[in-house]
Structure formats: C-alpha cells, structure tokens
Amino acid sequence: MTDGPRPAGRSGVPVPPTAPPYGPDPAADSAAAEAQGAVARQLAGAVRRLQHAVERMRAEEGTRALVDLATGMLAERLTVSPAEAAARLAALARQAGVPVAALAADIVGRTAEAPTRDDGPAPSGPGAATPAPARALAAVPDLAGAVEAVLQQGAAPLGAHAVLVWQRLPGGSLALAAQAGLPLAEAEAWSRVPPGVDTPARQAVTGGEDRWPDAAPPTGPAAGPAAGGATTPRAVLPLLADGRRLGALEVLWPGPAPALGPPQRRRLRALADLCATLLGHPEPPVPPDRHADLLDGLLDPALLLEPVLRDGRVVDFTVLRTNRLFRDPLGRPRSGLDGTSLLETYPMACATGLLAPLLRAHETGEPRTDDRLRLVFQGSGIAVPAVLRIAVAPLGPRLLLSWQRDTDRSGESEQTDLLRQAQRLARVAGFEERPGSGRILWNEGLSELFGLPPESVVPLARLARHAHPDDGPAVRRLVDTVQHRLRTASAVFRLVRPDGTQRYTRVVAEPVVDEDGRLDTVRGAYHDVSAQHWTEVALGATRARLADSEQETAEREQLALRLQQAILPAVPPPLGAPGLRAAVRYRPAAKRERVGGDWYDVMVLPDRQVLLAVGDVAGHGIGAATGMVALRHALRGLAVTGAGPGQLLAWANAVALREPEQVTATAVCVLLRPDDGSLRWARAGHLPPIRLAPGGAEVLPLPHGVLLGALADAEYEEYTARLVPGDVLLLYTDGLVERRDRPVEESVDQLIRAAGPPGPDLEQYLDLLLELSPADTDDDTCLVAVRIEPSEPAEGARTDG
C-alpha cells in the first residue's frame, strides 16, 4: 500500500495515487506538481549548461592546441622565444582583423606538409595520410603535459623535483593550473589560494621580480613538504605576456638550496616564458563597440583604453571610446578623442599621476582605486587643475578608466584661490558664454576692467560698442572669426570705460563645438595690457633718446679719428737722407670712443739731421688729441733751431704747462745723423729706445727726465750712441708692452725675443711686433723703426756669389 503518488515506472506509465489519510487536498496536489515541474526544469537547464560547457571546453582545448603549434612554429622559424612568438602571432591577427585561432590554423596548414593535389578523390583507408592540421593537433600536449616536460627536460637536470604553474584569477586569487612532482594530496590542498595568503607565488605576481633559491626563505606559507622544519628551496618567476603578469612558475628542490649560475637562471627564465605562452594565449581583438553598453551604463565619466606595447612593455594607451557622461576637462569634443594617444591628449595629467595606476592595473590585472589625485590637464596654453578619484579595472587586455571629482573640495578650493590670486596679479579675467541660451559667465575682475556694476555683463557680439571707434573693425573681425569660422582669435583694442578713460586690452576667444560641429560655447579671457603699453611707449621714447646719444657719440668718435688722422704724419714718412730707411705704425685703442694721445714724428731737419720722436699724452678723447697736437707741433717747430733733444723737451714742458687744460705726457726725442750713425736722445718719463743689431737687442740707458707738464723747472739729460750699418733703432709707446700683471721690462724682453731679428723688411717687422704684443690695457700704440742701410758697392764693382 502506498501513501502518495508514485513516480512513473520504467515503462513510463504513472502509478495512480491513493487518497491521503485525511482526505484529498487539491491545492496541495497542485503545489506539489508545480514544485516538481520547477525542479525538473532546473535540472534540465543545468544539464544543458553542463553540456554546453563541455562542448566549449573541448573547442577551447582544440583551439589552444592549434595556437600552441602555430606559436612553436613561429618561434622555430623566427628564432625567438615562445613569448615573443605568441606576441607576434597576436599582432598579425590584429593587423589582419581575424581571430588568433583562424590565423593559427592558416599558419599550420601552410607550414605543414600538404598532400599532393590531383583531380582524383582524396585517399582514404588505413594507409591514407593524415591531413596536416589533424597530425598537428594530435602532437600538441596540454598544459599538464607541458609542465611534466618542463620538469623532466628543464628542471630535473638542475636537481629540481617539482614544478608548479600558478594562474592569477580575477579578484586576486591564485589557481594551481598545472604541476608535476607534487603529491596528489598536496596539489589538491593548494589548488586555490585566496587573495589574502602571502605565498611566494603571490609575491612574484605582485612584485614582478624573480626569486632564486639562495634568497631568504619565504615568511608566509608555501607549497611543498618541509624537511626537518626547513622550507623547501625554490625558484619563483613571474609569468609575463604583453606586459601583464599571468601567474608564476615555481620550481622546488628536495635538498639544500642549489647555486644557480647565469646559464641555469636563463634556462629557467626561458621555461617561464614557455609556460606563460601556454598559460595565456593572446585573445582575438575585441571591437570597442562590445563595451559600448557597459561604458554608457556607468554613472561616472569613463574611458576605454588599449595598451600600446613596445618590446613587451606598455609605453602608452590608446583611447578607444568614451561614454556619454565623459566631458573633456579642456573642452574638446568626445569624438575628437577616439583613437588618440593618452600621453599626447593629457601629457600633464599623465606626468602628475594618472599614468602610474594604469600601468599597475594592466601589469597586475587587479582593479585599482586611488582616493585623491591632484592632476593638471593642459593643452593649447590652458592649464586646468583638478582633484579626482579614479578607478581602473581590467577588461581582458584593455582597461576601463573611470573618474569623478573629489567630494572633498578643500584641495581644489586651494587651487582655485591660488588661480584667482594669479589672475588678479596678472590682470587677467575669463568669460564663457553660450550663444544658443544667452547664458554668460564672467570671472570676477571683468566688471572692474569694463568699469561696470558687478551684475552687468557684455556679450561678445556687443564688444565693439565698448571699443574705441578706430579699433571697432578689429573687434568685429575677432567676433566673426570665433562665431562663424569657429576658429580661435585674438585682438588688442582700446576699451573705453563709462568715465571716458581707456584701457589697452587684449582679448582671446576660443569656440567649443558639439558633436555635430556646431558652436556650443565661447570661452576666452581679457588681459589688461595698459601698463605694458605705456611701458612700451616709454621704452620707445628712451630708445629714441638713446639713438640720439649714440649718434652724437658716433659723430664725436668720427671727429676725433679724423683729427688724429689729420695730425699724424704720412705713412711711410718721406726721408730725403741717403742710407736711411724708416717705418712707422699707429694702432688705435680697442674701444673707438677711447681716441688716445699717442703720437710720433719723423722729420729731416735743415742741417740733415733726422728728428725721431714718440709721445703719449695722458687720457683719451678730444682733450688728449688736442694736447697731443700742441706738443707735437711745438716740438717740430722748435727742432729747426738746431737745439739738442734735452732742450727741445724742456721747451715742450713749458708748452704743456701753459695749455688751458693741464696736459701731462711722456716723450722721447732723438736726433740722428745718417752719415755717421751718431745719435743723441733725451726722455721725459718715457720708455727708452731699443737698438736691434745683428748680434742681438739692447735697451739704451735711461737719461734723467720727468713727465712733460709736471714741473716748471725740469731739466732733461742727454745720452749719445751710434748705429752701424744694419742696426735698427726702435721707438714705441707703452701700449705695445704694458700689462697689469708684470713689469714693463719683462714684457719688452719677451716681445723682442719672440719677434727675433728685424729682417730686411721693416714694415713687416713692425706688423709682427703688433701681432705678438703682450699688452692687455687696450691702449693705442705708436711704433717708429729706423735702419742705417749698408753702403752699396761702387758702380762696376763685382761681387762673387
């Protein structure tokens, strides 16, 4: 006897139920039937989902095996690592616009040995050749087989006894994707590691650094048996692909920590690259439109970013799409940002902290949230500071970036106050107006600039009414360029205030268009440049006065130079005395305004003697030049009296004392007889002459004599000497040898030794002396050289060469 309805038997015929003990209950029967139907539908749905999951896993295994084979072929053909081969395969798929699996099948089909084509049917039967893709799929091992091969062929020769491959899961957990050498119970215990457990594998995934057996033992829990209380030695290497950390490779040793050299470490690194290739195959490119609904469903501004890789490193991000709530901080339209570089679009924001969390999220695959970031958005000469809270979440190989302004506005208020003070000091004020709605926003300071009440505003279209009549056309051109041509423009005009005063003002206006390309907003700024204008006016007047002064100075310099050129004798000096050759040089001062008082004179007197004189009047300019003229002409006129050089200097001293302006000067006076080479000389505080003979140079003795114009009763001593044929007498002023750091005598000795003997050409010798001059006082210089020429042989005499 049964108490309730029986289920259907094997024949499918239901067993009729018996009546319940307390009578039939139709409502209960209906509820039970409905519950049974719901359970049946749930079981059927679960079975269908399991069947679909099994089919999907089988398809993925076949696809993964195909991609593995194509990756291996590329690595062999291109002689690159498996990781680089996988990256190139993904790049080729993106360029071709096909899934990675389709490209891998194409590569395998083209590379494998294809059957011979003929017009007959394909061979069949047991002896028929297996198609290349089928043979390839059968030869590619799965991840577990690959890890077993890694242990046997790569790690076991190094003494290792176990290899573990960890995979990072969304949310931060680690899964033991494959292992070899670990006991089954140990592997099951470590099949899943929660986010909070700090294992060596998690440290490698988080830090991205290799860990070798000789490092300090791990402080947290670790897989593998512990012998004698000691932690199993291990090497842990992060698995990297396209700049992302997919997991970690862990190699365990049974005994003491081995010493791994560079070759062994490189081998393990190559094994890690292989495991990374097998663990994370490049996904086929996902169109940005796949994420459009997700982006537009967010309540905060968001951007979809794709990493830009170079040599396996992320160097930039491409903005694939922005959602409908996104507003560019710099006022640019959303459509203009699609496909742009993040570094080029927001360079200052990336430099001030936006780029770091993006790189971290892409590398670790973990979402990140930064509470407050002080960023600066800059472009087209505009800098906008902002305090944002950002969130970054990985979407496969891409990143979803979302931000919102911080609710704590204290930091932003500080930035706003700082910006307001800077605008006040720079006398700059901004505005924004929407032509469609008539809304106008004026920054504080504009009303004061226009001289209007605080509540008054001036639209850009009526700006010409407030400009000077002569500047109205320039203002109207600016308005037309901004509102109709939709281009940024600027103009400088005279702003006429209600009280009649004028302000020189520069206005810059920039149009902001909507997604349809129509004018939405006009933003700009006014800059009061009145102070700059009046400064430029004053500077222009100063330049005019300076030009007049420069012109006057140039004229005085030209006058002094012409005066000096007029009073100096001709070059070379005319000499009528036989057997005598002379050369002179005059070098003006380095600074043209310092026209000096250096002078020289060479003159044949009535008694056939030759007057040689050089002098230096103290000072520069017109006064020195006029004093030099007086002394030179006085000495030249007094020399015809036949007096000696001492007396001539005494008379010149009297002339200097009686000049309207006190004149002081140095001078040396020489009287030379060409016929016998005898000479007499006297000096007034001047450097002595130098006799240059074929055998060497000699500085003549110093006769006593003070400066001209110093003492009223000064007396000047005379000395005598003789020149033989071939000797050269050199007279000079101190501008040739005077230095600030050494005595004049040393400079004279250095110059004569450097110049050497005069040679036959006196003109060339004087040029050499000026070139080798060690002087550093930028003074003018006079040089006089006289040579007694050897007598020529008589007419008809022979000379044997």
Sequence and secondary structure as in RCSB ss.txt:
>XXXX:A:sequence
MTDGPRPAGRSGVPVPPTAPPYGPDPAADSAAAEAQGAVARQLAGAVRRLQHAVERMRAEEGTRALVDLATGMLA
ERLTVSPAEAAARLAALARQAGVPVAALAADIVGRTAEAPTRDDGPAPSGPGAATPAPARALAAVPDLAGAVEAV
LQQGAAPLGAHAVLVWQRLPGGSLALAAQAGLPLAEAEAWSRVPPGVDTPARQAVTGGEDRWPDAAPPTGPAAGP
AAGGATTPRAVLPLLADGRRLGALEVLWPGPAPALGPPQRRRLRALADLCATLLGHPEPPVPPDRHADLLDGLLD
PALLLEPVLRDGRVVDFTVLRTNRLFRDPLGRPRSGLDGTSLLETYPMACATGLLAPLLRAHETGEPRTDDRLRL
VFQGSGIAVPAVLRIAVAPLGPRLLLSWQRDTDRSGESEQTDLLRQAQRLARVAGFEERPGSGRILWNEGLSELF
GLPPESVVPLARLARHAHPDDGPAVRRLVDTVQHRLRTASAVFRLVRPDGTQRYTRVVAEPVVDEDGRLDTVRGA
YHDVSAQHWTEVALGATRARLADSEQETAEREQLALRLQQAILPAVPPPLGAPGLRAAVRYRPAAKRERVGGDWY
DVMVLPDRQVLLAVGDVAGHGIGAATGMVALRHALRGLAVTGAGPGQLLAWANAVALREPEQVTATAVCVLLRPD
DGSLRWARAGHLPPIRLAPGGAEVLPLPHGVLLGALADAEYEEYTARLVPGDVLLLYTDGLVERRDRPVEESVDQ
LIRAAGPPGPDLEQYLDLLLELSPADTDDDTCLVAVRIEPSEPAEGARTDG
>XXXX:A:secstr
  SS B   TTS  B     TT   HHHHHHHHHHHHHHHHHHHHHHHHHHHHHHHHHHHHHHHHHHHHHHHHHH
HHHT  HHHHHHHHHHHHHHHTS HHHHHHHHHHHHS      SS    STTS   HHHHHHHH   HHHHHHHI
IIIIIGGGT  EEEEEEE TTS EEEEEEESS HHHHHHTSEE TT   HHHHHHHH   B TTS   SS  SS 
 BTTB   EEEEEEEETTEEEEEEEEE SSS     HHHHHHHHHHHHHHHHHH        GGGGHHHHHT SS
 EEEEEEEEETTEEEEEEEEEE TT   TT   GGGTTT BHHHHSHHHIIIIIHHHHHHHHHH   EEEEEEEE
EEEETTEEEEEEEEEEEEEETTEEEEEEEE S  HHHHHHHHHHHHHHHHHTEEEEEEETTTTEEEE TTHHHHH
T  TT    GGGGGGGB GGGHHHHHHHHHHHHTS   EEEEEEEE TTS EEEEEEEEEEEE TTS EEEEEEE
EEE HHHHHHHHHHHHHHHHHHHHHHHHHHHHHHHHHHHHHHS  SS    STTEEEEEEEE  SSTT  EEEEE
EEEE TTS EEEEEEEEEEESHHHHHHHHHHHHHHHHHHTTT  HHHHHHHHHHHHHTSSS   EEEEEEEE TT
T EEEEEEEB    EEEETTEEEE        BTT TT     EEEE  TT EEEEE GGGT  SSS HHHHHHH
HHHHH S  S HHHHHHHHHHH    S   EEEEEEEE      TT     
